[in-house]
């Protein structure tokens, strides 16, 4: 829950360092990042965070009696047609990059243990995944 603000701020720094001048249209996050502290710290940014577990919020308006007062304004955002459309894209944007990192071709999971081993393997799998996407997008001559 505490990673959202530092993550968003680091993305902002990375974009500035890379010379990216266009701002992000909306930042999407799942309900694990829902907190009044996050909403307050990022109030100046377009933010869409699920405050309930997925489907009730994306399909229709969640039961507001089960949502804290601090979370209710955020709960209204994905409940709009535009919010639902945007939030449904979150899984398509996040999961394809994460799935190759979690499972090998045999479905056996990661091969290395420990922080350094897992970190190296995940970065290598991500690199291979991105190179494959880049190669597939290249025009053939």
N, CA, C and O of each residue as an XYZ file, in Angstrom:
564
protein
N       0.822     -1.187      0.000
C       0.000      0.000      0.000
C       0.872      1.259      0.000
O       0.475      2.284     -0.554
N       2.037      1.189      0.607
C       2.873      2.384      0.726
C       3.749      2.611     -0.504
O       4.476      3.603     -0.562
N       3.696      1.720     -1.479
C       4.573      1.843     -2.648
C       4.031      2.763     -3.728
O       4.793      3.197     -4.591
N       2.744      3.077     -3.711
C       2.153      3.830     -4.812
C       2.773      5.211     -4.981
O       3.176      5.565     -6.089
N       2.858      5.986     -3.930
C       3.380      7.352     -4.046
C       4.840      7.343     -4.504
O       5.163      8.056     -5.454
N       5.740      6.573     -3.878
C       7.123      6.564     -4.375
C       7.225      6.058     -5.815
O       8.060      6.538     -6.582
N       6.383      5.095     -6.185
C       6.406      4.568     -7.543
C       5.975      5.636     -8.553
O       6.619      5.806     -9.589
N       4.906      6.345     -8.258
C       4.432      7.411     -9.153
C       5.477      8.518     -9.253
O       5.745      9.016    -10.346
N       6.062      8.901     -8.139
C       7.085      9.959     -8.152
C       8.312      9.519     -8.955
O       8.906     10.328     -9.669
N       8.696      8.238     -8.842
C       9.852      7.750     -9.606
C       9.544      7.740    -11.096
O      10.412      8.070    -11.904
N       8.335      7.369    -11.472
C       7.937      7.410    -12.884
C       8.007      8.846    -13.400
O       8.462      9.083    -14.519
N       7.559      9.796    -12.592
C       7.644     11.208    -13.000
C       9.099     11.623    -13.226
O       9.415     12.290    -14.210
N       9.984     11.220    -12.302
C      11.415     11.548    -12.459
C      11.993     10.876    -13.703
O      12.747     11.500    -14.450
N      11.642      9.601    -13.931
C      12.151      8.875    -15.099
C      11.691      9.538    -16.395
O      12.466      9.662    -17.343
N      10.434      9.961    -16.430
C       9.912     10.625    -17.632
C      10.648     11.933    -17.884
O      11.018     12.228    -19.020
N      10.864     12.725    -16.826
C      11.605     13.986    -16.986
C      13.022     13.714    -17.484
O      13.507     14.395    -18.387
N      13.687     12.716    -16.893
C      15.057     12.395    -17.281
C      15.141     11.899    -18.722
O      16.145     12.117    -19.399
N      14.082     11.231    -19.192
C      14.059     10.719    -20.559
C      13.565     11.757    -21.557
O      13.529     11.497    -22.760
N      13.185     12.933    -21.061
C      12.710     13.989    -21.948
C      11.268     13.812    -22.399
O      10.842     14.434    -23.372
N      10.521     12.976    -21.708
C       9.111     12.780    -22.036
C       8.340     13.970    -21.491
O       8.313     14.203    -20.283
N       7.714     14.723    -22.388
C       7.010     15.933    -21.965
C       5.506     15.716    -21.816
O       4.846     16.452    -21.082
N       4.964     14.722    -22.497
C       3.533     14.439    -22.375
C       3.251     13.796    -21.028
O       3.947     12.871    -20.610
N       2.224     14.295    -20.356
C       1.865     13.737    -19.063
C       1.046     12.468    -19.259
O       0.422     12.273    -20.301
N       1.057     11.619    -18.258
C       0.268     10.395    -18.261
C      -1.197     10.791    -18.141
O      -1.540     11.632    -17.310
N      -2.075     10.193    -18.964
C      -3.497     10.531    -18.932
C      -4.170     10.104    -17.643
O      -4.980     10.847    -17.088
N      -3.843      8.913    -17.160
C      -4.435      8.406    -15.925
C      -3.510      7.339    -15.348
O      -2.856      6.603    -16.086
N      -3.464      7.268    -14.040
C      -2.687      6.242    -13.355
C      -3.679      5.243    -12.789
O      -4.596      5.618    -12.059
N      -3.497      3.960    -13.126
C      -4.406      2.900    -12.701
C      -3.735      2.030    -11.660
O      -2.565      1.674    -11.803
N      -4.474      1.682    -10.604
C      -3.925      0.817     -9.566
C      -5.032     -0.055     -8.999
O      -6.200      0.335     -8.974
N      -4.648     -1.237     -8.546
C      -5.656     -2.120     -7.970
C      -5.909     -1.774     -6.509
O      -5.288     -0.868     -5.954
N      -6.828     -2.506     -5.899
C      -7.275     -2.140     -4.554
C      -6.195     -2.304     -3.488
O      -6.377     -1.820     -2.371
N      -5.111     -2.948     -3.780
C      -4.015     -3.041     -2.828
C      -3.357     -1.695     -2.545
O      -2.647     -1.544     -1.551
N      -3.593     -0.724     -3.414
C      -3.024      0.609     -3.249
C      -4.030      1.628     -2.722
O      -3.719      2.815     -2.621
N      -5.220      1.174     -2.390
C      -6.266      2.084     -1.925
C      -6.001      2.511     -0.486
O      -6.062      1.702      0.439
N      -5.711      3.777     -0.320
C      -5.579      4.335      1.023
C      -5.811      5.839      0.939
O      -5.475      6.480     -0.057
N      -6.378      6.377      1.982
C      -6.618      7.818      2.031
C      -5.301      8.575      1.916
O      -5.256      9.639      1.299
N      -4.232      8.048      2.499
C      -2.922      8.706      2.422
C      -2.445      8.793      0.972
O      -1.934      9.831      0.549
N      -2.609      7.703      0.204
C      -2.225      7.727     -1.210
C      -3.073      8.728     -1.993
O      -2.553      9.488     -2.808
N      -4.380      8.721     -1.740
C      -5.274      9.628     -2.461
C      -4.923     11.075     -2.158
O      -4.928     11.913     -3.060
N      -4.617     11.383     -0.899
C      -4.257     12.749     -0.511
C      -2.929     13.173     -1.128
O      -2.796     14.298     -1.608
N      -1.941     12.265     -1.116
C      -0.611     12.605     -1.621
C      -0.602     12.800     -3.136
O       0.234     13.533     -3.664
N      -1.529     12.145     -3.831
C      -1.548     12.215     -5.294
C      -2.774     12.955     -5.819
O      -3.189     12.741     -6.958
N      -3.343     13.810     -5.005
C      -4.584     14.492     -5.358
C      -4.475     15.319     -6.634
O      -5.478     15.542     -7.312
N      -3.262     15.781     -6.972
C      -3.095     16.626     -8.162
C      -3.024     15.819     -9.452
O      -2.994     16.400    -10.537
N      -2.997     14.493     -9.355
C      -2.832     13.649    -10.538
C      -4.115     12.909    -10.907
O      -4.942     12.628    -10.039
N      -4.284     12.593    -12.193
C      -5.412     11.743    -12.584
C      -5.145     10.319    -12.098
O      -4.235      9.647    -12.584
N      -5.927      9.880    -11.162
C      -5.690      8.601    -10.487
C      -6.983      7.806    -10.450
O      -8.049      8.356    -10.173
N      -6.889      6.512    -10.730
C      -8.039      5.630    -10.693
C      -7.617      4.374     -9.937
O      -6.883      3.542    -10.470
N      -8.076      4.239     -8.705
C      -7.697      3.118     -7.854
C      -8.954      2.386     -7.428
O      -9.899      2.998     -6.929
N      -8.966      1.079     -7.625
C     -10.100      0.291     -7.143
C     -10.058      0.280     -5.620
O      -8.991      0.115     -5.029
N     -11.195      0.452     -4.994
C     -11.230      0.420     -3.529
C     -11.884     -0.852     -3.022
O     -11.929     -1.098     -1.817
N     -12.390     -1.657     -3.941
C     -12.929     -2.974     -3.585
C     -12.226     -3.995     -4.449
O     -11.496     -3.630     -5.371
N     -12.429     -5.242     -4.172
C     -11.817     -6.305     -4.960
C     -12.433     -6.405     -6.341
O     -13.472     -7.044     -6.507
N     -11.813     -5.784     -7.337
C     -12.112     -5.929     -8.745
C     -13.531     -5.837     -9.246
O     -14.051     -4.736     -9.423
N     -14.176     -6.976     -9.482
C     -15.425     -7.047    -10.237
C     -16.544     -6.130     -9.743
O     -17.141     -5.442    -10.570
N     -16.864     -6.078     -8.450
C     -17.974     -5.202     -8.057
C     -17.750     -3.751     -8.457
O     -18.698     -3.047     -8.803
N     -16.517     -3.306     -8.412
C     -16.248     -1.913     -8.738
C     -16.228     -1.684    -10.235
O     -16.677     -0.637    -10.700
N     -15.722     -2.629    -10.994
C     -15.596     -2.444    -12.433
C     -16.926     -2.688    -13.139
O     -17.249     -1.989    -14.099
N     -17.691     -3.657    -12.684
C     -18.951     -3.992    -13.343
C     -20.046     -3.009    -12.986
O     -20.833     -2.623    -13.850
N     -20.110     -2.605    -11.754
C     -21.147     -1.675    -11.326
C     -20.730     -0.969    -10.063
O     -19.652     -1.224     -9.526
N     -21.551     -0.113     -9.603
C     -21.253      0.664     -8.396
C     -21.174     -0.267     -7.189
O     -22.117     -1.014     -6.928
N     -20.060     -0.236     -6.446
C     -19.958     -1.079     -5.261
C     -20.894     -0.598     -4.153
O     -21.369      0.537     -4.175
N     -21.142     -1.447     -3.220
C     -21.969     -1.102     -2.070
C     -21.216     -0.078     -1.226
O     -20.230     -0.417     -0.571
N     -21.677      1.179     -1.238
C     -20.942      2.245     -0.540
C     -20.971      2.094      0.967
O     -20.142      2.688      1.657
N     -21.898      1.318      1.493
C     -21.927      1.145      2.949
C     -20.710      0.364      3.441
O     -20.344      0.461      4.612
N     -20.080     -0.412      2.552
C     -18.907     -1.185      2.950
C     -17.604     -0.440      2.670
O     -16.523     -0.981      2.900
N     -17.696      0.800      2.174
C     -16.510      1.579      1.821
C     -16.378      2.753      2.779
O     -17.355      3.443      3.073
N     -15.161      2.973      3.263
C     -14.946      4.074      4.193
C     -15.206      5.408      3.502
O     -15.113      5.508      2.279
N     -15.527      6.415      4.277
C     -15.822      7.743      3.736
C     -14.634      8.288      2.943
O     -14.829      8.976      1.941
N     -13.413      7.991      3.374
C     -12.215      8.477      2.680
C     -12.057      7.843      1.301
O     -11.419      8.421      0.421
N     -12.635      6.654      1.109
C     -12.500      5.943     -0.157
C     -13.666      6.186     -1.114
O     -13.560      5.852     -2.294
N     -14.755      6.748     -0.648
C     -15.956      6.893     -1.493
C     -15.738      7.737     -2.747
O     -16.199      7.340     -3.818
N     -15.049      8.895     -2.665
C     -14.833      9.644     -3.914
C     -14.064      8.834     -4.963
O     -14.360      8.925     -6.155
N     -13.080      8.042     -4.525
C     -12.327      7.219     -5.465
C     -13.200      6.079     -5.990
O     -13.042      5.663     -7.138
N     -14.114      5.572     -5.170
C     -14.991      4.481     -5.602
C     -15.905      4.913     -6.736
O     -16.312      4.087     -7.552
N     -16.230      6.195     -6.796
C     -17.104      6.703     -7.853
C     -16.416      6.751     -9.215
O     -17.084      6.664    -10.245
N     -15.107      6.887     -9.233
C     -14.397      7.055    -10.513
C     -14.490      5.824    -11.413
O     -14.885      5.965    -12.570
N     -14.146      4.618    -10.938
C     -14.272      3.459    -11.824
C     -15.725      3.065    -12.083
O     -15.993      2.265    -12.979
N     -16.653      3.608    -11.325
C     -18.062      3.254    -11.505
C     -18.686      3.997    -12.683
O     -19.815      3.694    -13.066
N     -17.974      4.963    -13.265
C     -18.483      5.667    -14.438
C     -18.151      4.846    -15.685
O     -17.239      4.021    -15.638
N     -18.861      5.045    -16.794
C     -18.531      4.289    -18.015
C     -17.076      4.494    -18.462
O     -16.402      3.535    -18.838
N     -16.597      5.734    -18.420
C     -15.204      5.993    -18.792
C     -14.230      5.355    -17.826
O     -13.197      4.824    -18.234
N     -14.557      5.405    -16.541
C     -13.708      4.790    -15.525
C     -13.645      3.287    -15.676
O     -12.574      2.696    -15.541
N     -14.772      2.659    -15.953
C     -14.795      1.198    -16.167
C     -13.929      0.826    -17.362
O     -13.151     -0.126    -17.302
N     -14.069      1.585    -18.453
C     -13.296      1.298    -19.664
C     -11.796      1.393    -19.369
O     -11.022      0.521    -19.764
N     -11.400      2.451    -18.677
C      -9.981      2.622    -18.347
C      -9.490      1.540    -17.397
O      -8.424      0.961    -17.607
N     -10.264      1.268    -16.352
C      -9.791      0.318    -15.347
C      -9.684     -1.097    -15.911
O      -8.803     -1.855    -15.507
N     -10.561     -1.459    -16.829
C     -10.480     -2.792    -17.437
C      -9.177     -2.976    -18.200
O      -8.718     -4.104    -18.380
N      -8.579     -1.882    -18.649
C      -7.309     -1.967    -19.374
C      -6.136     -2.286    -18.451
O      -5.087     -2.727    -18.920
N      -6.297     -2.069    -17.149
C      -5.198     -2.279    -16.209
C      -4.638     -3.694    -16.308
O      -3.424     -3.874    -16.404
N      -5.507     -4.693    -16.287
C      -5.041     -6.077    -16.346
C      -4.304     -6.358    -17.651
O      -3.284     -7.047    -17.649
N      -4.805     -5.834    -18.758
C      -4.158     -6.056    -20.051
C      -2.796     -5.367    -20.126
O      -1.912     -5.817    -20.855
N      -2.627     -4.287    -19.381
C      -1.353     -3.581    -19.385
C      -0.345     -4.215    -18.435
O       0.851     -4.241    -18.724
N      -0.822     -4.723    -17.309
C       0.066     -5.218    -16.262
C       0.378     -6.697    -16.406
O       1.545     -7.085    -16.361
N      -0.624     -7.514    -16.576
C      -0.440     -8.966    -16.527
C       0.474     -9.543    -17.596
O       1.272    -10.421    -17.269
N       0.412     -9.102    -18.876
C       1.307     -9.708    -19.864
C       2.781     -9.559    -19.507
O       3.571    -10.461    -19.784
N       3.165     -8.452    -18.905
C       4.557     -8.276    -18.506
C       4.915     -9.065    -17.269
O       6.069     -9.458    -17.098
N       3.947     -9.303    -16.402
C       4.222    -10.014    -15.156
C       4.210    -11.520    -15.340
O       4.972    -12.219    -14.672
N       3.378    -12.037    -16.214
C       3.236    -13.485    -16.312
C       4.503    -14.198    -16.765
O       4.804    -15.257    -16.213
N       5.272    -13.689    -17.738
C       6.493    -14.404    -18.082
C       7.505    -14.387    -16.946
O       8.357    -15.272    -16.854
N       7.413    -13.382    -16.083
C       8.347    -13.284    -14.970
C       8.056    -14.319    -13.897
O       8.955    -14.718    -13.156
N       6.827    -14.749    -13.811
C       6.440    -15.642    -12.731
C       6.533    -17.115    -13.087
O       6.694    -17.958    -12.205
N       6.434    -17.430    -14.366
C       6.424    -18.840    -14.755
C       7.297    -19.068    -15.969
O       7.281    -18.297    -16.929
N       8.058    -20.144    -15.904
C       8.856    -20.526    -17.055
C       7.954    -21.224    -18.065
O       6.756    -21.373    -17.824
N       8.513    -21.652    -19.185
C       7.721    -22.353    -20.199
C       7.090    -23.622    -19.646
O       6.015    -24.027    -20.088
N       7.749    -24.248    -18.687
C       7.212    -25.485    -18.111
C       6.183    -25.208    -17.024
O       5.549    -26.131    -16.514
N       6.017    -23.928    -16.666
C       5.063    -23.579    -15.618
C       5.576    -23.879    -14.221
O       4.799    -23.950    -13.269
N       6.873    -24.052    -14.102
C       7.455    -24.467    -12.826
C       7.760    -23.297    -11.898
O       8.180    -23.529    -10.764
N       7.575    -22.085    -12.316
C       7.907    -20.939    -11.481
C       9.334    -20.497    -11.719
O       9.993    -20.962    -12.649
N       9.809    -19.599    -10.876
C      11.170    -19.102    -11.029
C      12.174    -20.175    -10.620
O      11.884    -21.042     -9.796
N      13.365    -20.093    -11.218
C      14.381    -21.112    -10.972
C      15.330    -20.759     -9.829
O      15.967    -21.648     -9.265
N      15.434    -19.487     -9.481
C      16.390    -19.056     -8.477
C      15.700    -18.626     -7.201
O      14.538    -18.222     -7.207
N      16.437    -18.720     -6.105
C      15.916    -18.306     -4.797
C      16.717    -17.107     -4.309
O      17.800    -16.815     -4.814
N      16.174    -16.437     -3.339
C      16.860    -15.286     -2.767
C      16.598    -14.038     -3.576
O      16.290    -14.102     -4.767
N      16.723    -12.904     -2.918
C      16.410    -11.623     -3.548
C      17.244    -11.376     -4.800
O      16.693    -11.002     -5.835
N      18.549    -11.576     -4.732
C      19.413    -11.298     -5.885
C      19.118    -12.235     -7.047
O      19.049    -11.798     -8.196
N      18.944    -13.522     -6.758
C      18.662    -14.492     -7.814
C      17.338    -14.228     -8.501
O      17.251    -14.248     -9.729
N      16.306    -13.980     -7.707
C      14.979    -13.703     -8.272
C      14.997    -12.390     -9.041
O      14.439    -12.308    -10.135
N      15.632    -11.365     -8.484
C      15.714    -10.075     -9.152
C      16.384    -10.212    -10.516
O      15.901     -9.659    -11.504
N      17.490    -10.943    -10.573
C      18.205    -11.142    -11.839
C      17.358    -11.921    -12.832
O      17.301    -11.566    -14.010
N      16.697    -12.983    -12.369
C      15.882    -13.794    -13.272
C      14.693    -13.008    -13.813
O      14.386    -13.092    -15.002
N      14.025    -12.251    -12.956
C      12.874    -11.463    -13.402
C      13.311    -10.411    -14.417
O      12.625    -10.195    -15.416
N      14.433     -9.760    -14.175
C      14.920     -8.751    -15.126
C      15.302     -9.398    -16.460
O      15.027     -8.834    -17.519
N      15.927    -10.567    -16.417
C      16.285    -11.265    -17.648
C      15.036    -11.687    -18.412
O      14.970    -11.512    -19.629
N      14.050    -12.238    -17.721
C      12.804    -12.635    -18.378
C      12.087    -11.417    -18.968
O      11.535    -11.492    -20.066
N      12.096    -10.310    -18.250
C      11.485     -9.085    -18.776
C      12.204     -8.588    -20.016
O      11.566     -8.154    -20.976
N      13.530     -8.648    -20.002
C      14.316     -8.233    -21.160
C      13.994     -9.095    -22.371
O      13.765     -8.578    -23.464
N      13.976    -10.405    -22.179
C      13.654    -11.323    -23.275
C      12.233    -11.077    -23.780
O      11.994    -11.062    -24.988
N      11.304    -10.888    -22.865
C       9.913    -10.607    -23.237
C       9.831     -9.351    -24.094
O       9.165     -9.354    -25.129
N      10.497     -8.281    -23.679
C      10.461     -7.025    -24.423
C      11.193     -7.128    -25.758
O      10.740     -6.549    -26.745
N      12.307     -7.846    -25.813
C      13.008     -8.040    -27.084
C      12.147     -8.836    -28.067
O      12.123     -8.533    -29.260
N      11.441     -9.853    -27.565
C      10.543    -10.618    -28.432
C       9.424     -9.737    -28.977
O       9.077     -9.836    -30.154
N       8.862     -8.884    -28.140
C       7.820     -7.969    -28.614
C       8.387     -7.012    -29.658
O       7.753     -6.751    -30.680
N       9.561     -6.500    -29.400
C      10.207     -5.554    -30.336
C      10.485     -6.230    -31.658
O      10.239     -5.654    -32.718
N      11.004     -7.467    -31.606
C      11.314     -8.215    -32.831
C      10.025     -8.508    -33.615
O      10.009     -8.395    -34.840
N       8.959     -8.879    -32.923
C       7.696     -9.195    -33.596
C       7.095     -7.952    -34.267
O       6.370     -8.071    -35.254
N       7.393     -6.773    -33.738
C       6.841     -5.541    -34.291
C       7.673     -4.982    -35.448
O       7.243     -4.052    -36.130
N       8.842     -5.539    -35.666
C       9.711     -5.033    -36.734
C       9.167     -5.439    -38.104
O       8.709     -6.566    -38.288
N       9.222     -4.522    -39.052
C       8.765     -4.885    -40.398
C       9.720     -5.879    -41.047
O      10.935     -5.818    -40.858
N       9.150     -6.779    -41.805
C       9.992     -7.752    -42.521
C      10.292     -7.197    -43.892
O       9.466     -6.516    -44.500
N      11.499     -7.499    -44.377
C      11.851     -6.958    -45.691
C      12.067     -8.044    -46.704
O      12.370     -7.757    -47.862
